[in-house]
Amino acid sequence: MGIFSFLTKEIAMDLGTSNTVIIHNDKVVVDEPSIVAIDRQAGKIIAVGKKAMMMHGKTHENIKTIRPLRDGVIADFQAAEFMIREMIKMISPKKSLFPPSLKMVVCIPSGITEVEERAVRDSAEQAGAKEVRLIHEPMAAAIGIGIDVLEPIGNMVIDIGGGTSEIAVIALGGIVCNKSIRVAGDEFNDDIEEYMRKQHNIHIGERTAERIKIEVGAALSEIDNPPPDYAVHGRDMLTGIPKEIMVNYAEIAHALDKSISKIEAAVLNALEMTPPELSADIFRTGIYLAGGGSMLRGLDKRISLKTKLQTHIAEDPLRAVARGTGIALKNFDKFTFLIK
């Protein structure tokens, strides 16, 4: 530790489409939805994270809520910069005389372009980071799960987040082959909204769809320990009057079937691209699931049936990527990379 070490703050950030998690000193210090609320007239940020999420879908014309990330990449540069800056402030709300210089590791999807990588780096630098390194999501997930990624053994990791599903085979500290598809939690929500409109003539919002997915979401129409039916409130599309209907997990499994099939196809595609020696390893080690999407009831079983391989869900899958990013921060040069 140098004499000026207190002037450098090291943080690891999992910049997700749905949630942003920040780790500082091995602790999760920020875990907030990736959303900001802006006052249109003043052009000022009113709220970030949970407070902004409470406003989502309920705003009048002077306030708009923005989700700065879409499909795992920055869609609104200015809003992303605001959001990163505000979330960094949440780490230590006290103002210091000398603001510390930030050393950051930011987690990004493996399938994004160089331009999109630069947008992440530039946003972090605009928010005050002096040194920014990036790490790919499947690599961070593997480290967070507890896999020894430096060993010459192949491991397959599937990280289903909010915007993207990342499927990668990892060995010797690198990604051997990967498949990144933009089908994940957000797509599941859209499927649920569409199903409610078509089957029940009820119009629901994004937050309600998310709630349904958490309460009764499933990947199979027959699962052990099924959840109880869930009461959904929305607007009747014929009369325009608010109403309540009951939905069960089997209906939601049917609604999500098409999107889950796309994830299955991507997994099979990644397995086809895997070198034979690593395929032999994967047969022994199985497949590891991480990310919020992996918590969908019966998803591990469904992937296992499709691939005939053992499927394990990570412990605390929501934060596996963030944990891995935190470990990568400590091994700054080993797992992370710079972009020119």
C-alpha positions in Angstrom: 0.0 0.0 0.0 1.5 3.3 -1.1 1.3 6.5 0.9 -1.4 7.9 -1.5 -3.4 4.6 -1.6 -6.4 6.4 0.2 -6.6 8.6 -2.9 -7.3 5.6 -5.2 -10.6 3.8 -4.9 -10.9 0.4 -6.5 -14.3 -0.7 -7.6 -15.7 -3.6 -9.7 -18.9 -2.9 -11.6 -21.3 -5.3 -13.2 -23.1 -3.0 -15.6 -26.2 -4.9 -16.4 -29.3 -4.2 -18.5 -31.6 -4.8 -15.5 -29.3 -4.3 -12.5 -26.0 -2.7 -11.8 -23.9 -4.1 -8.9 -20.8 -2.4 -7.5 -18.3 -4.1 -5.3 -15.8 -2.2 -3.2 -13.5 -3.7 -0.6 -15.0 -7.2 -1.3 -18.4 -6.1 -0.4 -21.5 -5.4 -2.5 -22.0 -1.7 -1.8 -24.6 -0.9 -4.6 -27.2 -3.2 -6.1 -29.7 -1.1 -8.0 -31.9 -1.3 -11.1 -30.2 0.2 -14.2 -32.6 3.0 -14.7 -32.7 6.8 -14.3 -35.5 9.4 -14.1 -35.0 12.7 -15.7 -36.9 16.0 -15.5 -37.4 16.9 -19.2 -37.7 20.7 -18.6 -34.6 21.1 -16.4 -32.7 18.3 -18.0 -31.7 17.1 -14.5 -31.6 13.6 -13.0 -34.3 13.2 -10.4 -33.7 9.7 -9.3 -31.5 6.7 -10.0 -32.0 3.0 -9.3 -34.8 1.8 -7.0 -36.4 5.3 -6.7 -36.4 5.6 -10.5 -37.8 2.1 -10.9 -40.8 3.0 -8.7 -41.6 5.8 -11.2 -41.2 3.6 -14.3 -44.5 3.4 -16.2 -46.1 5.9 -13.9 -44.6 9.2 -15.1 -46.3 12.4 -16.4 -45.0 14.3 -19.4 -42.4 16.3 -17.5 -40.6 13.2 -16.2 -39.2 10.4 -18.2 -37.6 7.2 -17.1 -34.7 5.8 -19.2 -33.0 2.5 -19.1 -29.5 3.5 -20.4 -28.6 -0.1 -21.4 -30.3 -2.3 -23.9 -29.2 -5.8 -24.8 -26.2 -5.4 -22.5 -24.8 -2.4 -24.3 -25.1 1.3 -23.8 -28.1 2.7 -25.7 -28.1 6.2 -24.1 -24.6 7.5 -23.5 -25.5 10.5 -21.4 -28.0 8.7 -19.2 -25.4 5.9 -18.7 -22.8 8.4 -17.6 -25.2 10.0 -15.2 -26.2 6.6 -13.8 -22.6 5.4 -13.3 -21.7 8.7 -11.6 -24.7 8.6 -9.2 -24.1 5.0 -8.3 -20.4 5.6 -7.6 -21.6 8.4 -5.3 -23.7 5.9 -3.4 -20.6 4.1 -2.3 -19.5 6.9 0.0 -22.1 9.7 0.3 -19.7 11.9 2.3 -18.0 14.5 0.2 -14.2 14.4 0.5 -11.7 17.3 0.0 -9.8 15.2 -2.5 -12.1 13.0 -4.6 -10.3 9.7 -5.0 -9.2 8.6 -8.5 -11.1 5.5 -9.5 -9.6 2.2 -10.7 -12.4 0.2 -12.3 -13.1 -3.2 -13.7 -16.4 -3.2 -15.7 -18.1 -6.3 -16.9 -19.4 -6.4 -20.5 -21.1 -9.0 -22.8 -18.7 -11.1 -24.8 -20.6 -10.6 -28.1 -20.4 -6.8 -28.3 -18.4 -4.8 -30.9 -15.3 -2.7 -30.3 -17.4 0.5 -30.7 -19.8 -0.7 -27.9 -16.8 -1.6 -25.7 -15.4 1.9 -26.2 -18.8 3.4 -25.2 -18.6 1.5 -21.9 -15.0 2.6 -21.3 -15.8 6.2 -22.2 -18.9 6.3 -19.9 -16.8 5.1 -17.0 -14.0 7.6 -17.7 -16.6 10.4 -18.0 -18.0 9.3 -14.6 -14.5 9.8 -13.1 -12.5 6.6 -13.6 -8.8 7.1 -14.2 -8.1 3.5 -15.1 -10.7 1.2 -16.7 -10.3 -2.4 -17.5 -13.0 -4.7 -19.0 -13.9 -8.3 -18.4 -16.3 -10.5 -20.4 -19.5 -11.6 -18.6 -19.0 -15.4 -19.0 -15.5 -15.2 -17.7 -16.6 -13.1 -14.7 -19.5 -15.6 -14.1 -17.1 -18.6 -14.2 -14.7 -16.9 -11.7 -17.7 -15.9 -9.5 -19.1 -19.5 -9.5 -15.7 -20.6 -8.2 -14.3 -22.4 -11.3 -10.5 -22.4 -11.6 -10.5 -20.8 -15.0 -6.7 -20.9 -15.4 -6.6 -24.8 -15.4 -6.4 -26.6 -18.8 -9.9 -28.0 -18.2 -12.9 -26.9 -20.3 -15.9 -25.5 -18.5 -19.2 -24.3 -20.1 -20.9 -21.3 -18.5 -24.3 -19.9 -19.4 -25.0 -16.4 -18.1 -28.6 -15.4 -18.6 -28.9 -11.7 -17.8 -31.5 -9.0 -18.5 -30.4 -8.2 -22.1 -28.2 -11.0 -23.3 -27.6 -14.7 -22.8 -23.9 -15.5 -22.9 -22.8 -19.1 -23.5 -19.0 -19.7 -23.4 -16.5 -22.5 -23.1 -13.6 -21.4 -20.9 -10.1 -22.9 -20.5 -6.6 -21.6 -19.6 -7.9 -18.3 -18.4 -9.6 -17.4 -21.8 -12.8 -17.9 -23.8 -12.3 -20.7 -26.3 -15.6 -20.3 -28.0 -18.7 -18.3 -27.2 -22.2 -17.5 -28.4 -24.0 -14.4 -27.3 -27.7 -13.9 -28.1 -30.0 -11.0 -27.3 -32.6 -13.2 -25.8 -32.8 -13.0 -22.0 -34.8 -11.6 -19.1 -36.2 -8.6 -21.0 -37.4 -10.8 -23.8 -39.1 -13.1 -21.3 -41.0 -10.0 -20.0 -42.1 -9.1 -23.5 -43.3 -12.6 -24.1 -45.4 -12.5 -20.9 -46.9 -9.1 -21.9 -47.8 -10.4 -25.3 -49.3 -13.6 -23.9 -51.5 -11.6 -21.5 -52.7 -9.4 -24.3 -53.5 -12.3 -26.7 -54.9 -14.9 -24.2 -56.5 -12.8 -21.5 -57.2 -9.5 -23.3 -55.4 -7.7 -20.5 -52.8 -5.0 -20.9 -49.9 -5.1 -18.4 -46.7 -3.0 -17.9 -43.1 -4.1 -17.9 -42.9 -4.1 -14.1 -46.0 -6.4 -13.8 -44.5 -8.8 -16.4 -41.3 -8.9 -14.3 -43.3 -9.6 -11.2 -45.2 -12.5 -12.9 -41.9 -14.0 -14.1 -40.5 -13.9 -10.6 -43.6 -15.3 -8.9 -44.8 -17.9 -11.4 -42.2 -18.1 -14.1 -41.2 -21.5 -15.3 -39.4 -23.2 -18.2 -41.3 -26.5 -18.0 -45.1 -27.1 -17.8 -44.5 -29.8 -15.2 -42.2 -29.0 -12.3 -41.7 -30.2 -8.7 -43.0 -27.8 -6.0 -45.1 -25.6 -8.3 -45.7 -22.0 -7.1 -49.3 -21.0 -6.2 -51.3 -19.1 -8.8 -50.7 -15.4 -9.0 -53.2 -12.5 -9.2 -52.4 -10.2 -12.1 -53.8 -6.7 -12.3 -54.0 -4.7 -15.5 -56.3 -2.9 -18.0 -59.0 -4.8 -19.8 -58.4 -4.2 -23.5 -62.1 -4.4 -24.4 -63.6 -2.2 -21.7 -60.6 -0.2 -20.6 -61.5 -1.0 -17.0 -58.8 -2.3 -14.5 -59.3 -6.0 -13.8 -57.7 -9.0 -12.1 -57.0 -12.4 -13.5 -55.3 -15.5 -12.0 -52.3 -17.1 -13.9 -50.4 -20.3 -13.2 -46.9 -21.4 -13.9 -47.9 -23.7 -16.8 -49.3 -20.8 -18.7 -46.1 -18.8 -18.3 -44.0 -21.8 -19.3 -46.0 -21.9 -22.5 -45.5 -18.1 -23.0 -41.8 -18.4 -22.6 -41.3 -21.6 -24.6 -40.2 -19.8 -27.9 -37.5 -17.7 -26.2 -36.1 -20.6 -24.1 -35.9 -22.7 -27.3 -33.6 -20.0 -28.8 -31.4 -20.2 -25.8 -31.3 -24.0 -26.1 -30.4 -23.7 -29.8 -27.5 -21.3 -28.9 -26.2 -23.8 -26.3 -26.2 -26.6 -28.8 -24.5 -24.3 -31.3 -21.8 -23.5 -28.8 -21.3 -27.2 -28.0 -20.9 -27.9 -31.8 -18.1 -25.3 -32.0 -16.2 -26.7 -29.0 -12.9 -28.5 -29.7 -13.2 -32.3 -28.9 -10.8 -32.4 -26.0 -12.8 -29.6 -24.2 -16.1 -31.4 -25.1 -14.7 -34.4 -23.2 -14.1 -32.1 -20.1 -17.6 -30.6 -20.4 -19.1 -34.1 -20.4 -17.4 -34.6 -17.0 -17.9 -31.2 -15.5 -21.4 -30.3 -16.9 -22.8 -26.9 -17.6 -22.9 -24.0 -15.1 -25.8 -21.5 -15.1 -25.5 -18.0 -13.7 -27.4 -14.7 -14.0 -31.0 -13.8 -12.9 -32.5 -15.8 -15.8 -31.1 -19.1 -14.5 -33.5 -18.8 -11.5 -36.4 -19.5 -13.8 -38.0 -22.7 -12.3 -37.1 -25.9 -14.2 -34.6 -24.2 -16.6 -31.7 -26.3 -15.4 -33.7 -29.4 -15.9 -34.8 -28.3 -19.4 -31.3 -27.6 -20.6 -30.1 -30.9 -19.0 -32.8 -32.8 -21.0 -31.8 -31.1 -24.2 -28.1 -31.5 -23.9 -28.0 -34.8 -21.8 -25.4 -33.1 -19.6 -25.4 -32.3 -15.9 -26.6 -28.7 -15.3 -25.6 -26.8 -12.1 -27.0 -23.5 -11.0 -24.5 -21.2 -9.3 -24.9 -20.2 -5.7 -26.6 -16.8 -5.6 -26.7 -16.7 -9.4 -27.8 -13.0 -9.5 -24.5 -11.9 -8.1 -22.1 -14.5 -9.6 -20.9 -12.1 -12.3 -20.4 -9.3 -9.8 -18.5 -11.6 -7.5 -16.2 -12.6 -10.4 -15.7 -9.0 -11.4 -14.6 -8.3 -7.8 -12.1 -11.1 -7.9 -10.8 -9.9 -11.3 -10.3 -6.4 -9.7 -7.8 -8.0 -7.3 -6.0 -9.9 -10.1 -6.1 -6.8 -12.3 -3.7 -8.0 -15.0 -4.7 -11.7 -15.1 -8.3 -11.7 -16.2 -9.1 -8.2 -17.5 -8.2 -6.4 -20.7 -7.7 -2.9 -22.0 -9.0 -1.5 -25.2 -7.0 0.9 -27.3 
